[in-house]
Amino acid sequence: MSKNIIFAILFLIAIHAQALEVANTAGSLSDKVTNLDITTLKVTGTMNADDFYFISGNLSRLQTLDLEEVRIEACRTTDRHYWRWDFAADALPVGCFADMALTRVTLPAATTVIGEAAFAGCSRLTTINMPATLDSIADFAFAGCTALTAIQLPASVTVVGYGAFMRCSSLTSFKVASSSRLRKLDATALMDCPALTTIKLGSSVKSVGERALAGTGIRTLDLTSSNHLAEIGDWAMVLTPVTTAKMPTSLTDLGDGAFLYATDLTEISLGGRLRQLNDFLLAGTGLNDGLVLTGVSSFGDYVLYNVSNLSVVELPKTMTWMGTRSMAGMIGLKKLISNAEEVPDLGEKVWVGVNQGKIPLIVPDGSVDLYKAAEQWKKFKFDDGWLRGDVNGDGEVNIADINALISIILGHVYDDDFMRRADVNEDSEINISDINAVLTIIMSSSYMSSMMNDTQDQIYLDDVQIQPGEERTLRIKLDNASGYSALQCDIILPPGLSLVESRGAQGYVNETCAMDATTSRAVLYSLSHSAFDDNGDGVFSITVRADDDLASESEIILSGILLSDDENVGWHVADCSARVNNTTGVEDLMAQNDRVWVEGRTLCIDTHFNGPAMVAAVNGTTCDLSLTAGVNRYNLEPGIYVVVLNGKSYKIAIR
């Protein structure tokens, strides 16, 4: 017999020696298993708690355990385990497999309960087969099972206990059967499962406990099919990347801070049956559209605290109380509507940090005087005092208001308040004369860009080489932008450079007015509301002339840049600049071709040289970059940065 055959036989014998099948009588497993190095074990017959604790205490190399044909008997143990003597039938005992090296387990077919911490810390467990008889999963049953990737609960399960699957870091989905009887997902049940993106709780669930989903990776939370869900506990979605959330119509209690500082959350539906929004419920979220509430009677403290992107809030007629700082820090608020005829009572500093004097407050006609006399409420701007020229009602007069007028002239109809604001010259008609009236306001006053929405889209213009006595035409271009039909900016020229003319692209009206000796304001818009089509030729151009006072190195700056889209919204664009050089050096000419822009969270640098650049954050930290000729890309965390390249600075914003 060859050596290879002998080795193969010995290997099979060794493998067989690591696997064992035992027909057991409850309490006798320690007598049946004498080889404590086995890796696979199948048990039939009956078992009790003594048998389970024999396995966990002695079979440290066990990986696969098949108990499907076992019936668990009740018993009173001679040794106390986890402070207990008595153990029920058909229930996995408390901590029975905790911290073992198990990878695959099949539970007894008649199991009704998985006991507390039964598999806690089983970091290699990848497969758990649960029987159709299972009723409850106790506290911490699978906590720390970091290799589990998916859980499909049988329909029979009614309760998932406290922390049952917490810190299962590889878990991506948690689902119940369509016919599930699940009634309760207890507190922290799925907390700190960062890979978890899919969750289905079924239609029978009634409560989700405190912090149950905190620290998960869920981005889209849709619970509308859980149409018996009445309660979600405190801090349920804290520290998650959730972007949209839809609550069922059955929900009556959404706990304190349920979405606290879920900064990616931009859209939420509350279901319609909540009567109170609890403390910190939506504080710090990224909600950015209008929030219309129905049936709510009270706000807790800090409910919408620092929700800085939300522009419109409509309070229902049922509102009676708004808690301390419940709308504080809402710096993006553009309009507040209260449908309550009786002025709601207020806690302290409800709108601290909000520029109430610039925000219209719309209230029932018969209640205006009541609100005007009420503390805190009276600081708002009431409907009879809007800013002349502020057609779109955002608190400012700029190019977005011209776009709004064009929409009306082209046949779009808005609500009565909007249409009244559109008659800027108060001649009872809305036409081109109102556009001229807005233009006059824009060209004769400053406007506050702090109220505008920020956009990552950019405006840029190329550097220019010019000698005294020469003229050059510069094209102002859009970078990575679409959907805009109007533009407004200030053109700031250095000493020795003067503006000869500005010219819009074909089909666009361009108006330019000198604001002072160095600054001109340019406005560009389309009477047909056509979006800019920048094919590299620029959306408009400026022609400049140099004289002998022009320094060898200077800059043209575009500041206060606003773009407006088809929704008549104004978008603030970061300032941009172009270097002006009156020398003829080849290196200077080549350096003019550098470009810096942003794509999402990526910094893009296009250069013709191999060489260094530096990125400085507003907190003072810096990072040195080594560039190669062509387009270089670097991922950055959100923030404001200055890029220093070839002696020139570029300010960028990563959102």
Secondary structure, 3 states (H helix, E strand, C coil): CCHHHHHHHHHHHHHHHCEEEEEECCCCHHHHCCCCCCCEEEEEEEECHHHHHHHHHHCCCCCEEECCCEEECCEEEEEEECCEEEECCCEECCCCCCCCCCCEEECCCCCCEECCCCCCCCCCCCEEECCCCCCEECCCCCCCCCCCCEEEECCCCCEECCCCCCCCCCCCEEEECCCCCCCEECCCCCCCCCCCCEEECCCCCCEECCCCCCCCCCCEEECCCCCCCCEECCCCCCCCCCCEEECCCCCCEECCCCCCCCCCCCEEECCCCCCEECCCCCCCCCCCCCEECCCCCEECCCCCCCCCCCCEEEECCCCCEECCCCCCCCCCCCEEEECCCCCCEECCCCCCCCCHHHCEEECCHHHHHHHHHCCCHHHCEEHHHCCCCCCCCCCCCCHHHHHHHHHHHCCCCCCHHHHHHHCCCCCCCCCHHHHHHHHHHHHHCCCCHHHCEECCCEEEECCEECCCCCEEEEEEEEECCCCEEEEEEEEECCCCEEEEEEEECCCCEEEEEECCCCEEEEEEECCCCCCCCCCCCCCEEEEEEECCCCCCEEEEEEEEEEEEECCCCEEEECCEEEEEECCCCHHHHHHCCCEEEEECCEEEEEECCCEEEEEEECCCCEEEEEECCEEEEEECCCEEEEEEECCEEEEEEEC
